[in-house]
């Protein structure tokens, strides 16, 4: 796992200079030198270190953390990690962080069917046809509820009460096709069973 520690340092120089170090265990250290303090930007927050006289080189500390810079190396002591040894990178500038855009959530429709019924369910609306097509119920798709490998929908519309249960369990339909979901539909107390599959939008 790669960690990045950004370090902002200040010395007497009016022109800030940034160096990039490659450290042990995959750490990276970006150092900007200006005036006489070192400001560390750590995941838990910013920490300011003061420059202190030392034979080791340019040393900055707050009593708990310490940073020592020499010609081509840097040593950083963190209270939780101990000493981290870094060497000046061959690249002239710090690496630009790579930002991966979040993956868009894939929305699915569901197609389910049994002996004498079919169900088409999209993220917006649904249509249940049952009793060999003699009865139909259209509805707005409610928020899904998940529990274990079950996805559940409850619809109350006028005098109708519809419960849809989809289970992540393979199912063989009446055509002999192997589908990924087992479907159970209850319409006003009448139970319908069959198989279902998800279709990407």
C-alpha angles and dihedrals in degrees: 000000000000120000127191124209114188112201124189112198129187128203136159092285113110090205111068115224123200124209129184124218132191112214139195119275092027098294122146125207125199112192127193114187121208132138121334108309136074118220112198118203103204130171090254093050143285122314124190119212123195123223113251132186112262138157088224093074132258102000128186124183145158095198094268104047126041134191122193121188127192133164100295104356141065130196119200122188115201121185092231101037105033120219120350117197118211135183129204110266121238089230114091097221135038116267115263111241113248113231116201112204115235115264112252113245111251112230119208139201120215126222115193132172143171138174098304105002143066132194127199112189124180127176087263109033145004140208126202119193116186144154088057091307096306092113128044135181124190121190146162111264109251126212110288121240121212128203119166108309093342128098114195135194126187120195126185113184125163104309094340127100116191127184120187121192122186119187126195092236126116115253134188113220129212090271091057093251119144111230130184099235138055112216131206122182126185116193115183091330096315113120122219123184133191146111133293143191136197121240118200115235 
